[in-house]
Amino acid sequence: MVERRTYERARERLEIRVTWPGEGTQLGRTRDFSNRGTYIEVRFQRLPPRGTEMALQLNGTVQGRKAPLLRARVVRADTGGIAFEFI
């Protein structure tokens, strides 16, 4: 299989809050991330469809402040988690 990723991926385990409007917020962990997106091991009651927009937020503080919210779009979802591209 040919690697088509443009951005290098960092393999870091960060705790992330994932908010799906109308479905709630779940706590998950990144498997990896890049400048373009991330895969988060998280589960909701149902799998979100491709293209669903969600909010991602580091569970903690950055420089003493609440971490900023990032908007992201679902690229794919499976029983292990969700792949996102940042918006």
MOPAC internal coordinates of N, CA, C and O (Angstrom, degrees):
PM7 1SCF
backbone

  N    0.0000 0     0.00 0     0.00 0    0    0    0
  C    1.4446 1     0.00 0     0.00 0    1    0    0
  C    1.5369 1   108.49 1     0.00 0    2    1    0
  O    1.2310 1   120.52 1   -42.99 1    3    2    1
  N    1.3004 1   116.62 1   137.01 1    3    2    1
  C    1.4607 1   123.03 1  -178.47 1    5    3    2
  C    1.5240 1   109.48 1   -87.12 1    6    5    3
  O    1.2310 1   120.44 1   -48.80 1    7    6    5
  N    1.3231 1   116.77 1   131.20 1    7    6    5
  C    1.4681 1   122.16 1   176.89 1    9    7    6
  C    1.5253 1   108.79 1   -76.50 1   10    9    7
  O    1.2310 1   120.22 1   -57.98 1   11   10    9
  N    1.3463 1   117.19 1   122.02 1   11   10    9
  C    1.4517 1   121.50 1  -177.28 1   13   11   10
  C    1.5216 1   113.30 1  -111.48 1   14   13   11
  O    1.2310 1   119.88 1  -174.98 1   15   14   13
  N    1.3121 1   117.84 1     5.02 1   15   14   13
  C    1.4589 1   120.47 1  -178.56 1   17   15   14
  C    1.5312 1   110.61 1   -71.37 1   18   17   15
  O    1.2310 1   121.33 1   -42.92 1   19   18   17
  N    1.3117 1   115.06 1   137.08 1   19   18   17
  C    1.4524 1   121.75 1   178.74 1   21   19   18
  C    1.5217 1   111.10 1   -86.81 1   22   21   19
  O    1.2310 1   120.64 1   144.31 1   23   22   21
  N    1.3331 1   116.39 1   -35.69 1   23   22   21
  C    1.4642 1   121.88 1  -175.33 1   25   23   22
  C    1.5276 1   110.85 1  -104.91 1   26   25   23
  O    1.2310 1   121.22 1   -39.50 1   27   26   25
  N    1.3214 1   115.28 1   140.50 1   27   26   25
  C    1.4556 1   121.16 1   177.47 1   29   27   26
  C    1.5252 1   109.44 1   -67.21 1   30   29   27
  O    1.2310 1   120.66 1   -38.18 1   31   30   29
  N    1.3273 1   116.35 1   141.82 1   31   30   29
  C    1.4634 1   121.64 1   179.71 1   33   31   30
  C    1.5169 1   110.98 1   -98.92 1   34   33   31
  O    1.2310 1   121.00 1   -42.88 1   35   34   33
  N    1.3334 1   115.70 1   137.12 1   35   34   33
  C    1.4634 1   121.94 1   174.22 1   37   35   34
  C    1.5260 1   107.38 1   -99.73 1   38   37   35
  O    1.2310 1   120.53 1   -48.25 1   39   38   37
  N    1.3029 1   116.59 1   131.75 1   39   38   37
  C    1.4601 1   121.44 1   178.93 1   41   39   38
  C    1.5227 1   108.03 1   -96.65 1   42   41   39
  O    1.2310 1   121.11 1   -90.26 1   43   42   41
  N    1.3177 1   115.47 1    89.74 1   43   42   41
  C    1.4604 1   122.52 1  -178.94 1   45   43   42
  C    1.5174 1   109.33 1  -128.08 1   46   45   43
  O    1.2310 1   121.10 1   -34.45 1   47   46   45
  N    1.3174 1   115.50 1   145.55 1   47   46   45
  C    1.4613 1   121.50 1   178.69 1   49   47   46
  C    1.5318 1   108.12 1  -103.38 1   50   49   47
  O    1.2310 1   120.60 1   -84.19 1   51   50   49
  N    1.3206 1   116.45 1    95.81 1   51   50   49
  C    1.4592 1   122.55 1   179.19 1   53   51   50
  C    1.5229 1   109.06 1  -111.42 1   54   53   51
  O    1.2310 1   120.23 1   -40.91 1   55   54   53
  N    1.3146 1   117.17 1   139.09 1   55   54   53
  C    1.4574 1   121.31 1   177.72 1   57   55   54
  C    1.5280 1   108.74 1   -82.06 1   58   57   55
  O    1.2310 1   120.86 1   -54.80 1   59   58   57
  N    1.3332 1   115.96 1   125.20 1   59   58   57
  C    1.4626 1   122.36 1  -173.40 1   61   59   58
  C    1.5272 1   110.50 1  -128.40 1   62   61   59
  O    1.2310 1   120.96 1   -42.00 1   63   62   61
  N    1.3295 1   115.78 1   138.00 1   63   62   61
  C    1.4698 1   120.90 1   171.14 1   65   63   62
  C    1.5303 1   106.73 1   -89.46 1   66   65   63
  O    1.2310 1   120.96 1   -50.86 1   67   66   65
  N    1.3164 1   115.76 1   129.14 1   67   66   65
  C    1.4595 1   121.59 1   179.45 1   69   67   66
  C    1.5288 1   107.52 1  -115.38 1   70   69   67
  O    1.2310 1   120.48 1   -62.12 1   71   70   69
  N    1.3313 1   116.68 1   117.88 1   71   70   69
  C    1.4594 1   120.76 1  -179.06 1   73   71   70
  C    1.5172 1   109.75 1  -110.40 1   74   73   71
  O    1.2310 1   121.40 1   -57.77 1   75   74   73
  N    1.3256 1   114.92 1   122.23 1   75   74   73
  C    1.4568 1   123.07 1   176.86 1   77   75   74
  C    1.5218 1   105.40 1  -109.08 1   78   77   75
  O    1.2310 1   119.48 1   -73.68 1   79   78   77
  N    1.3422 1   118.61 1   106.32 1   79   78   77
  C    1.4593 1   120.52 1  -177.97 1   81   79   78
  C    1.5333 1   111.84 1   -51.11 1   82   81   79
  O    1.2310 1   121.29 1   -50.91 1   83   82   81
  N    1.3161 1   115.14 1   129.09 1   83   82   81
  C    1.4597 1   121.29 1  -179.26 1   85   83   82
  C    1.5154 1   114.01 1    86.78 1   86   85   83
  O    1.2310 1   120.19 1   167.07 1   87   86   85
  N    1.3429 1   117.25 1   -12.93 1   87   86   85
  C    1.4649 1   121.43 1  -177.48 1   89   87   86
  C    1.5216 1   112.55 1  -118.58 1   90   89   87
  O    1.2310 1   119.99 1   166.75 1   91   90   89
  N    1.3310 1   117.62 1   -13.25 1   91   90   89
  C    1.4560 1   120.73 1   177.20 1   93   91   90
  C    1.5193 1   114.02 1   105.22 1   94   93   91
  O    1.2310 1   121.70 1     9.28 1   95   94   93
  N    1.3354 1   114.35 1  -170.72 1   95   94   93
  C    1.4599 1   122.68 1  -178.43 1   97   95   94
  C    1.5179 1   109.58 1  -121.99 1   98   97   95
  O    1.2310 1   120.68 1   -44.68 1   99   98   97
  N    1.3233 1   116.30 1   135.32 1   99   98   97
  C    1.4569 1   122.84 1   177.26 1  101   99   98
  C    1.5190 1   108.48 1  -126.25 1  102  101   99
  O    1.2310 1   121.20 1   -29.75 1  103  102  101
  N    1.3146 1   115.31 1   150.25 1  103  102  101
  C    1.4567 1   121.26 1   176.42 1  105  103  102
  C    1.5192 1   108.48 1   -94.77 1  106  105  103
  O    1.2310 1   120.41 1   -47.86 1  107  106  105
  N    1.3288 1   116.83 1   132.14 1  107  106  105
  C    1.4603 1   121.64 1   179.72 1  109  107  106
  C    1.5158 1   110.80 1  -138.21 1  110  109  107
  O    1.2310 1   120.85 1     2.68 1  111  110  109
  N    1.3245 1   115.98 1  -177.32 1  111  110  109
  C    1.4751 1   121.75 1   178.22 1  113  111  110
  C    1.5205 1   109.05 1  -132.37 1  114  113  111
  O    1.2310 1   121.81 1   -41.08 1  115  114  113
  N    1.3319 1   114.14 1   138.92 1  115  114  113
  C    1.4555 1   118.21 1   176.53 1  117  115  114
  C    1.5225 1   109.48 1   -69.68 1  118  117  115
  O    1.2310 1   120.92 1   -35.86 1  119  118  117
  N    1.3023 1   115.85 1   144.14 1  119  118  117
  C    1.4617 1   121.74 1   170.11 1  121  119  118
  C    1.5177 1   108.32 1   -94.73 1  122  121  119
  O    1.2310 1   121.65 1   140.77 1  123  122  121
  N    1.3345 1   114.44 1   -39.23 1  123  122  121
  C    1.4616 1   121.89 1   175.56 1  125  123  122
  C    1.5218 1   108.42 1  -162.89 1  126  125  123
  O    1.2310 1   120.89 1   -14.05 1  127  126  125
  N    1.3324 1   115.91 1   165.95 1  127  126  125
  C    1.4550 1   119.71 1   176.56 1  129  127  126
  C    1.5231 1   109.55 1  -156.95 1  130  129  127
  O    1.2310 1   121.68 1   -17.50 1  131  130  129
  N    1.3278 1   114.39 1   162.50 1  131  130  129
  C    1.4635 1   121.74 1   178.00 1  133  131  130
  C    1.5212 1   107.68 1  -143.57 1  134  133  131
  O    1.2310 1   120.29 1     5.28 1  135  134  133
  N    1.3136 1   117.05 1  -174.72 1  135  134  133
  C    1.4632 1   120.80 1   175.95 1  137  135  134
  C    1.5227 1   111.91 1   -65.38 1  138  137  135
  O    1.2310 1   120.54 1   158.29 1  139  138  137
  N    1.3134 1   116.57 1   -21.71 1  139  138  137
  C    1.4657 1   121.72 1  -174.13 1  141  139  138
  C    1.5209 1   113.68 1   -96.94 1  142  141  139
  O    1.2310 1   120.02 1   149.96 1  143  142  141
  N    1.3565 1   117.56 1   -30.04 1  143  142  141
  C    1.4540 1   118.65 1  -175.73 1  145  143  142
  C    1.5155 1   112.82 1  -174.79 1  146  145  143
  O    1.2310 1   121.17 1     9.92 1  147  146  145
  N    1.3316 1   115.36 1  -170.08 1  147  146  145
  C    1.4545 1   121.75 1  -176.96 1  149  147  146
  C    1.5191 1   111.15 1  -155.01 1  150  149  147
  O    1.2310 1   120.83 1   -21.87 1  151  150  149
  N    1.3176 1   116.02 1   158.13 1  151  150  149
  C    1.4645 1   121.79 1   169.80 1  153  151  150
  C    1.5151 1   105.79 1  -114.06 1  154  153  151
  O    1.2310 1   120.98 1   -54.57 1  155  154  153
  N    1.3363 1   115.73 1   125.43 1  155  154  153
  C    1.4611 1   120.82 1  -178.68 1  157  155  154
  C    1.5194 1   109.28 1  -118.60 1  158  157  155
  O    1.2310 1   121.26 1   -52.17 1  159  158  157
  N    1.3184 1   115.20 1   127.83 1  159  158  157
  C    1.4638 1   121.22 1   175.27 1  161  159  158
  C    1.5237 1   107.01 1   -79.40 1  162  161  159
  O    1.2310 1   120.87 1   -78.96 1  163  162  161
  N    1.3155 1   115.94 1   101.04 1  163  162  161
  C    1.4608 1   123.32 1  -175.95 1  165  163  162
  C    1.5288 1   108.36 1  -151.42 1  166  165  163
  O    1.2310 1   120.76 1   -27.21 1  167  166  165
  N    1.3247 1   116.15 1   152.79 1  167  166  165
  C    1.4639 1   120.13 1   179.87 1  169  167  166
  C    1.5208 1   111.00 1  -132.84 1  170  169  167
  O    1.2310 1   121.57 1   -44.76 1  171  170  169
  N    1.3067 1   114.61 1   135.24 1  171  170  169
  C    1.4581 1   122.97 1   172.01 1  173  171  170
  C    1.5310 1   106.66 1  -114.11 1  174  173  171
  O    1.2310 1   120.15 1    -8.14 1  175  174  173
  N    1.3257 1   117.32 1   171.86 1  175  174  173
  C    1.4646 1   121.39 1   179.75 1  177  175  174
  C    1.5334 1   111.18 1   -57.17 1  178  177  175
  O    1.2310 1   120.87 1   144.73 1  179  178  177
  N    1.3209 1   115.94 1   -35.27 1  179  178  177
  C    1.4706 1   120.90 1   178.07 1  181  179  178
  C    1.5223 1   108.62 1  -135.01 1  182  181  179
  O    1.2310 1   120.56 1   -17.32 1  183  182  181
  N    1.3243 1   116.53 1   162.68 1  183  182  181
  C    1.4646 1   120.82 1   178.75 1  185  183  182
  C    1.5243 1   109.46 1   -79.20 1  186  185  183
  O    1.2310 1   120.00 1   -47.97 1  187  186  185
  N    1.3266 1   117.61 1   132.03 1  187  186  185
  C    1.4636 1   119.57 1   179.04 1  189  187  186
  C    1.5288 1   110.25 1   -74.43 1  190  189  187
  O    1.2310 1   120.33 1   -37.17 1  191  190  189
  N    1.3204 1   116.98 1   142.83 1  191  190  189
  C    1.4598 1   119.82 1   176.76 1  193  191  190
  C    1.5250 1   112.32 1   -69.92 1  194  193  191
  O    1.2310 1   121.25 1   -26.17 1  195  194  193
  N    1.3076 1   115.21 1   153.83 1  195  194  193
  C    1.4731 1   121.56 1   175.35 1  197  195  194
  C    1.5221 1   108.73 1   -54.61 1  198  197  195
  O    1.2310 1   120.46 1   -42.54 1  199  198  197
  N    1.3374 1   116.73 1   137.46 1  199  198  197
  C    1.4547 1   121.10 1   178.36 1  201  199  198
  C    1.5236 1   114.23 1    94.01 1  202  201  199
  O    1.2310 1   119.87 1   169.75 1  203  202  201
  N    1.3378 1   117.86 1   -10.25 1  203  202  201
  C    1.4582 1   121.18 1   178.79 1  205  203  202
  C    1.5244 1   109.55 1   -63.96 1  206  205  203
  O    1.2310 1   120.41 1   -46.85 1  207  206  205
  N    1.3298 1   116.83 1   133.15 1  207  206  205
  C    1.4595 1   120.87 1   177.76 1  209  207  206
  C    1.5136 1   109.77 1   -93.39 1  210  209  207
  O    1.2310 1   121.17 1   -44.81 1  211  210  209
  N    1.3298 1   115.37 1   135.19 1  211  210  209
  C    1.4584 1   122.12 1   179.75 1  213  211  210
  C    1.5184 1   109.00 1  -135.45 1  214  213  211
  O    1.2310 1   121.01 1   -11.40 1  215  214  213
  N    1.3415 1   115.67 1   168.60 1  215  214  213
  C    1.4657 1   121.98 1   176.61 1  217  215  214
  C    1.5238 1   108.23 1  -111.03 1  218  217  215
  O    1.2310 1   120.64 1   -44.64 1  219  218  217
  N    1.3294 1   116.38 1   135.36 1  219  218  217
  C    1.4555 1   122.78 1   179.00 1  221  219  218
  C    1.5240 1   107.95 1  -118.02 1  222  221  219
  O    1.2310 1   121.15 1   -38.93 1  223  222  221
  N    1.3393 1   115.41 1   141.07 1  223  222  221
  C    1.4586 1   119.49 1   179.46 1  225  223  222
  C    1.5184 1   109.30 1  -149.12 1  226  225  223
  O    1.2310 1   120.98 1   -50.12 1  227  226  225
  N    1.3202 1   115.74 1   129.88 1  227  226  225
  C    1.4485 1   121.21 1   174.62 1  229  227  226
  C    1.5198 1   108.20 1   -57.54 1  230  229  227
  O    1.2310 1   119.98 1   -47.21 1  231  230  229
  N    1.3234 1   117.65 1   132.79 1  231  230  229
  C    1.4554 1   121.61 1  -179.27 1  233  231  230
  C    1.5248 1   108.58 1   -82.89 1  234  233  231
  O    1.2310 1   120.90 1   -91.74 1  235  234  233
  N    1.3007 1   115.88 1    88.26 1  235  234  233
  C    1.4523 1   121.15 1  -178.13 1  237  235  234
  C    1.5117 1   110.06 1   154.98 1  238  237  235
  O    1.2310 1   121.18 1    21.55 1  239  238  237
  N    1.3128 1   115.36 1  -158.45 1  239  238  237
  C    1.4565 1   120.00 1  -178.71 1  241  239  238
  C    1.5219 1   110.85 1  -118.86 1  242  241  239
  O    1.2310 1   121.27 1   -22.43 1  243  242  241
  N    1.3159 1   115.17 1   157.57 1  243  242  241
  C    1.4576 1   123.19 1   175.88 1  245  243  242
  C    1.5230 1   106.15 1  -125.92 1  246  245  243
  O    1.2310 1   120.46 1   -62.42 1  247  246  245
  N    1.3137 1   116.72 1   117.58 1  247  246  245
  C    1.4613 1   122.69 1  -177.42 1  249  247  246
  C    1.5335 1   111.25 1    53.20 1  250  249  247
  O    1.2310 1   120.99 1  -137.67 1  251  250  249
  N    1.3378 1   115.71 1    42.33 1  251  250  249
  C    1.4613 1   121.19 1   176.47 1  253  251  250
  C    1.5131 1   115.72 1    78.83 1  254  253  251
  O    1.2310 1   120.10 1  -176.53 1  255  254  253
  N    1.3187 1   117.41 1     3.47 1  255  254  253
  C    1.4662 1   121.12 1   179.96 1  257  255  254
  C    1.5239 1   110.19 1  -119.86 1  258  257  255
  O    1.2310 1   121.32 1   -22.12 1  259  258  257
  N    1.3237 1   115.07 1   157.88 1  259  258  257
  C    1.4613 1   120.36 1   174.74 1  261  259  258
  C    1.5241 1   108.58 1   -58.02 1  262  261  259
  O    1.2310 1   120.36 1   -44.21 1  263  262  261
  N    1.3112 1   116.92 1   135.79 1  263  262  261
  C    1.4666 1   121.36 1  -178.49 1  265  263  262
  C    1.5296 1   110.70 1   -62.85 1  266  265  263
  O    1.2310 1   120.19 1   -33.47 1  267  266  265
  N    1.3461 1   117.24 1   146.53 1  267  266  265
  C    1.4671 1   119.94 1   179.31 1  269  267  266
  C    1.5318 1   111.58 1   -69.80 1  270  269  267
  O    1.2310 1   121.33 1   -24.90 1  271  270  269
  N    1.3269 1   115.07 1   155.10 1  271  270  269
  C    1.4642 1   121.68 1   173.98 1  273  271  270
  C    1.5169 1   108.91 1   -83.60 1  274  273  271
  O    1.2310 1   120.66 1   -41.98 1  275  274  273
  N    1.3187 1   116.34 1   138.02 1  275  274  273
  C    1.4617 1   121.92 1   174.34 1  277  275  274
  C    1.5142 1   108.44 1  -114.76 1  278  277  275
  O    1.2310 1   120.52 1   -42.62 1  279  278  277
  N    1.3070 1   116.61 1   137.38 1  279  278  277
  C    1.4632 1   120.69 1   174.56 1  281  279  278
  C    1.5159 1   108.19 1   -88.97 1  282  281  279
  O    1.2310 1   121.25 1   -41.10 1  283  282  281
  N    1.3296 1   115.22 1   138.90 1  283  282  281
  C    1.4674 1   120.15 1  -179.10 1  285  283  282
  C    1.5207 1   109.48 1  -145.62 1  286  285  283
  O    1.2310 1   121.31 1   -25.00 1  287  286  285
  N    1.3231 1   115.11 1   155.00 1  287  286  285
  C    1.4701 1   122.74 1  -179.43 1  289  287  286
  C    1.5202 1   108.74 1  -117.78 1  290  289  287
  O    1.2310 1   120.82 1   -41.99 1  291  290  289
  N    1.3319 1   116.04 1   138.01 1  291  290  289
  C    1.4630 1   121.33 1   179.19 1  293  291  290
  C    1.5259 1   110.04 1   -69.26 1  294  293  291
  O    1.2310 1   121.05 1   -53.20 1  295  294  293
  N    1.3348 1   115.59 1   126.80 1  295  294  293
  C    1.4674 1   122.19 1   175.32 1  297  295  294
  C    1.5237 1   108.83 1   -95.18 1  298  297  295
  O    1.2310 1   121.41 1   137.72 1  299  298  297
  N    1.3464 1   114.91 1   -42.28 1  299  298  297
  C    1.4722 1   120.27 1   174.68 1  301  299  298
  C    1.5143 1   107.77 1  -159.07 1  302  301  299
  O    1.2310 1   120.84 1   -23.97 1  303  302  301
  N    1.3292 1   116.00 1   156.03 1  303  302  301
  C    1.4616 1   121.71 1   177.55 1  305  303  302
  C    1.5249 1   108.13 1  -137.61 1  306  305  303
  O    1.2310 1   121.35 1   -39.58 1  307  306  305
  N    1.3265 1   115.03 1   140.42 1  307  306  305
  C    1.4578 1   120.61 1   176.27 1  309  307  306
  C    1.5219 1   108.04 1  -142.20 1  310  309  307
  O    1.2310 1   119.83 1     2.78 1  311  310  309
  N    1.3042 1   117.92 1  -177.22 1  311  310  309
  C    1.4613 1   120.75 1  -176.82 1  313  311  310
  C    1.5275 1   113.05 1   -66.34 1  314  313  311
  O    1.2310 1   119.95 1   164.60 1  315  314  313
  N    1.3142 1   117.70 1   -15.40 1  315  314  313
  C    1.4684 1   121.41 1   179.61 1  317  315  314
  C    1.5120 1   113.84 1   -89.99 1  318  317  315
  O    1.2310 1   120.19 1   158.01 1  319  318  317
  N    1.3371 1   117.25 1   -21.99 1  319  318  317
  C    1.4523 1   119.79 1  -178.54 1  321  319  318
  C    1.5128 1   112.81 1   159.99 1  322  321  319
  O    1.2310 1   121.24 1    21.14 1  323  322  321
  N    1.3344 1   115.23 1  -158.86 1  323  322  321
  C    1.4628 1   121.14 1  -173.91 1  325  323  322
  C    1.5277 1   109.74 1  -133.04 1  326  325  323
  O    1.2310 1   120.89 1   -46.19 1  327  326  325
  N    1.3264 1   115.91 1   133.81 1  327  326  325
  C    1.4626 1   122.58 1   172.67 1  329  327  326
  C    1.5250 1   107.62 1   -94.96 1  330  329  327
  O    1.2310 1   121.07 1   -51.15 1  331  330  329
  N    1.3291 1   115.55 1   128.85 1  331  330  329
  C    1.4543 1   121.78 1  -178.06 1  333  331  330
  C    1.5227 1   111.41 1  -119.86 1  334  333  331
  O    1.2310 1   121.08 1   -28.99 1  335  334  333
  N    1.3442 1   115.54 1   151.01 1  335  334  333
  C    1.4573 1   121.07 1   164.67 1  337  335  334
  C    1.5096 1   105.89 1  -113.77 1  338  337  335
  O    1.2310 1   120.70 1   -42.24 1  339  338  337
  N    1.3285 1   116.28 1   137.76 1  339  338  337
  C    1.4568 1   120.42 1   179.49 1  341  339  338
  C    1.5156 1   110.19 1   -72.78 1  342  341  339
  O    1.2310 1   120.85 1   -35.57 1  343  342  341
  N    1.3200 1   115.98 1   144.43 1  343  342  341
  C    1.4712 1   122.54 1   179.23 1  345  343  342
  C    1.5142 1   108.50 1  -101.12 1  346  345  343
  O    1.2310 1   120.10 1   180.00 1  347  346  345

